[in-house]
Amino acid sequence: MEFELSPCVRALATEARRVGATTAASLPIREDSWLVGNDREFSAELARRGWIGMTWPTEFGGGGYSAMERFVVIEALISAGAPVAATWFADRQIGPTLLQFGTDEQRERWLPGIIAGTDMWCIGMSEPDAGSDVAAIRTTAVQQAHGRDADWIINGQKVWTSGAMDADWMYLVCRTDPDAPAHRGLSEFIVDMNSPGITVHPIKDMTGNEHFCEVILEEVRVPNSNLCGEPNESFRQIMRQMEHERGGIDRLVSNRALYLEAREAYRTLENNYRQRLLRQRFARAETMYFICRQMVLREVAGQSPQGWSSLTKTLATEFEIEVAGLCGSVLGAETMLQNRTSRNICYAPGYTIMGGTTQILRNIIGERVLGLGR
Ligand SMILES: Cc1cc2nc3c(=O)[nH]c(=O)nc-3n(C[C@H](O)[C@H](O)[C@H](O)COP(=O)(O)OP(=O)(O)OC[C@H]3O[C@@H](n4cnc5c(N)ncnc54)[C@H](O)[C@@H]3O)c2cc1C
């Protein structure tokens, strides 16, 4: 175990911090920039620097960097609030999925656009009656009757689809075998968002932001070559994809920029009873941050036991809610005004909902990690 970063990795982190700080400086909102900070110009900048697909094999156009090198870049960018959302899902999840489950043709078809930062992806999993319970998905994909390579026709409705209004591609989970048990019979498709039959309605959240959407799919035709992985085996694939989704540093640093500002503001407070109480909370916050970061690093090193990303995400995102409250306490009564701090207090519960709710993750920890039974 070596905790010290090599000079080369430290230099990369310094450069990423500089880029992140410069880019985010003029943004009105820097919180949750991996989900709401959608800026295609910045995507081009990330691509130019080779900061998308950093760890993917060079034969597919990836950077061939180590997981630690990617970690320091991502940590620096998201902590600063740099607008990485237009490339984030593809970098974190879709690329690794194509590398793991896709065909060579699919990798050749879609990885270049991701690495170039030109293609934005969204993830169509949740439905009005299928959020925590993915197996309840009802959007159907039916293959046309003329042979194994025939097109699929998709009908259904997705909801909470982040970035769908701007995305070029959707990674979509559909029911392909209605007679199979609920956990079987799901398949994954890559869908061109410009296909006829797709309607996107942005949904306004309580902070006024419209980053996630309802997506209606009516008779959407998708070629068989866009089926990713094993037909009817999506549930197994989703479980692997969730490991990419849940245990990363994005789950810890969504409101880090605001926290660091609050920590600076704290230094200017009068030395009184309130300040001493806040000091206790800052000490706890620093300890929690250190613990959560160590858990993420274990994921990065590939040394986490199966299912531990649920622990990492639960602890880190509950901590992010605590951070939102702490920032509010530093600001005091001003928090009641409409500003970044109050917005973050309203938004923060979402950290523990997206990507699997805390309650569901605790079920997973109890059942699968600790073996406590169902
Ligand atoms: C900001 C944000 C962005 C999102 N982006 C996307 C996206 O891009 N793509 C996408 O597909 N989805 C996205 N989602 C949806 C997200 O994955 C779902 O909201 C989440 O999985 C919960 O599903 P649900 O909202 O249907 O709640 P439900 O599943 O209806 O749950 C409601 C409540 O009941 C609890 N509950 C449910 N079942 C159990 C159980 N068995 N045991 C204990 N408690 C239970 C839950 O914890 C929750 O508190 C996003 C959500 C948010 C908030």
The ligand as an SDF file (V2000), in Angstrom:
LIG
                    3D

 53 58  0  0  0  0  0  0  0  0999 V2000
  -31.1570   13.7340   -9.7980 C   0  0  0  0  0  0  0  0  0  0  0  0
  -31.5880   12.3990  -10.3380 C   0  0  0  0  0  0  0  0  0  0  0  0
  -31.1010   11.9700  -11.5540 C   0  0  0  0  0  0  0  0  0  0  0  0
  -31.5190   10.7370  -12.0760 C   0  0  0  0  0  0  0  0  0  0  0  0
  -31.0460   10.3390  -13.3040 N   0  0  0  0  0  0  0  0  0  0  0  0
  -31.4670    9.1580  -13.8470 C   0  0  0  0  0  0  0  0  0  0  0  0
  -31.0400    8.7510  -15.1380 C   0  0  0  0  0  0  0  0  0  0  0  0
  -30.2630    9.4510  -15.8050 O   0  0  0  0  0  0  0  0  0  0  0  0
  -31.5100    7.5930  -15.6500 N   0  0  0  0  0  0  0  0  0  0  0  0
  -32.3670    6.7980  -14.9570 C   0  0  0  0  0  0  0  0  0  0  0  0
  -32.7370    5.7390  -15.4730 O   0  0  0  0  0  0  0  0  0  0  0  0
  -32.8000    7.1420  -13.7160 N   0  0  0  0  0  0  0  0  0  0  0  0
  -32.3750    8.3030  -13.1500 C   0  0  0  0  0  0  0  0  0  0  0  0
  -32.8130    8.6900  -11.8920 N   0  0  0  0  0  0  0  0  0  0  0  0
  -33.8220    7.8640  -11.2280 C   0  0  0  0  0  0  0  0  0  0  0  0
  -33.3130    7.1120  -10.0190 C   0  0  0  0  0  0  0  0  0  0  0  0
  -32.4940    6.0410  -10.4010 O   0  0  0  0  0  0  0  0  0  0  0  0
  -34.5540    6.6480   -9.2490 C   0  0  0  0  0  0  0  0  0  0  0  0
  -35.1850    7.8220   -8.7550 O   0  0  0  0  0  0  0  0  0  0  0  0
  -34.2150    5.7440   -8.0930 C   0  0  0  0  0  0  0  0  0  0  0  0
  -33.7320    4.5080   -8.5570 O   0  0  0  0  0  0  0  0  0  0  0  0
  -35.4500    5.4810   -7.1840 C   0  0  0  0  0  0  0  0  0  0  0  0
  -36.5430    5.0890   -7.9330 O   0  0  0  0  0  0  0  0  0  0  0  0
  -37.9800    5.8300   -7.7730 P   0  0  0  0  0  0  0  0  0  0  0  0
  -37.7350    7.2940   -7.9000 O   0  0  0  0  0  0  0  0  0  0  0  0
  -38.9180    5.2000   -8.7080 O   0  0  0  0  0  0  0  0  0  0  0  0
  -38.4140    5.5660   -6.2830 O   0  0  0  0  0  0  0  0  0  0  0  0
  -39.1280    4.2450   -5.7300 P   0  0  0  0  0  0  0  0  0  0  0  0
  -38.4070    3.0410   -6.2290 O   0  0  0  0  0  0  0  0  0  0  0  0
  -40.5830    4.3470   -5.9900 O   0  0  0  0  0  0  0  0  0  0  0  0
  -38.8710    4.3890   -4.1720 O   0  0  0  0  0  0  0  0  0  0  0  0
  -39.6280    5.3010   -3.3530 C   0  0  0  0  0  0  0  0  0  0  0  0
  -39.1070    5.1860   -1.9300 C   0  0  0  0  0  0  0  0  0  0  0  0
  -39.3330    3.8480   -1.4280 O   0  0  0  0  0  0  0  0  0  0  0  0
  -38.1160    3.2570   -0.9980 C   0  0  0  0  0  0  0  0  0  0  0  0
  -38.1050    1.8320   -1.3470 N   0  0  0  0  0  0  0  0  0  0  0  0
  -38.4940    1.2770   -2.5380 C   0  0  0  0  0  0  0  0  0  0  0  0
  -38.3360   -0.0620   -2.5160 N   0  0  0  0  0  0  0  0  0  0  0  0
  -37.8290   -0.3570   -1.2760 C   0  0  0  0  0  0  0  0  0  0  0  0
  -37.4220   -1.5730   -0.6490 C   0  0  0  0  0  0  0  0  0  0  0  0
  -37.5010   -2.7600   -1.2740 N   0  0  0  0  0  0  0  0  0  0  0  0
  -36.9250   -1.5200    0.6300 N   0  0  0  0  0  0  0  0  0  0  0  0
  -36.8220   -0.3040    1.2690 C   0  0  0  0  0  0  0  0  0  0  0  0
  -37.1960    0.8770    0.7180 N   0  0  0  0  0  0  0  0  0  0  0  0
  -37.6930    0.8460   -0.5220 C   0  0  0  0  0  0  0  0  0  0  0  0
  -37.0220    4.0070   -1.7560 C   0  0  0  0  0  0  0  0  0  0  0  0
  -35.7920    3.9500   -1.0620 O   0  0  0  0  0  0  0  0  0  0  0  0
  -37.5910    5.4040   -1.8210 C   0  0  0  0  0  0  0  0  0  0  0  0
  -37.3130    6.0920   -0.6240 O   0  0  0  0  0  0  0  0  0  0  0  0
  -32.4090    9.9110  -11.3390 C   0  0  0  0  0  0  0  0  0  0  0  0
  -32.8900   10.3560  -10.1010 C   0  0  0  0  0  0  0  0  0  0  0  0
  -32.4840   11.5710   -9.5930 C   0  0  0  0  0  0  0  0  0  0  0  0
  -33.0120   12.0180   -8.2420 C   0  0  0  0  0  0  0  0  0  0  0  0
  1  2  1  0
  2  3  1  0
  2 52  2  0
  3  4  2  0
  4  5  1  0
  4 50  1  0
  5  6  2  0
  6  7  1  0
  6 13  1  0
  7  8  2  0
  7  9  1  0
  9 10  1  0
 10 11  2  0
 10 12  1  0
 12 13  2  0
 13 14  1  0
 14 15  1  0
 14 50  1  0
 15 16  1  0
 16 17  1  0
 16 18  1  0
 18 19  1  0
 18 20  1  0
 20 21  1  0
 20 22  1  0
 22 23  1  0
 23 24  1  0
 24 25  2  0
 24 26  1  0
 24 27  1  0
 27 28  1  0
 28 29  2  0
 28 30  1  0
 28 31  1  0
 31 32  1  0
 32 33  1  0
 33 34  1  0
 33 48  1  0
 34 35  1  0
 35 36  1  0
 35 46  1  0
 36 37  1  0
 36 45  1  0
 37 38  2  0
 38 39  1  0
 39 40  1  0
 39 45  2  0
 40 41  1  0
 40 42  2  0
 42 43  1  0
 43 44  2  0
 44 45  1  0
 46 47  1  0
 46 48  1  0
 48 49  1  0
 50 51  2  0
 51 52  1  0
 52 53  1  0
M  END
$$$$
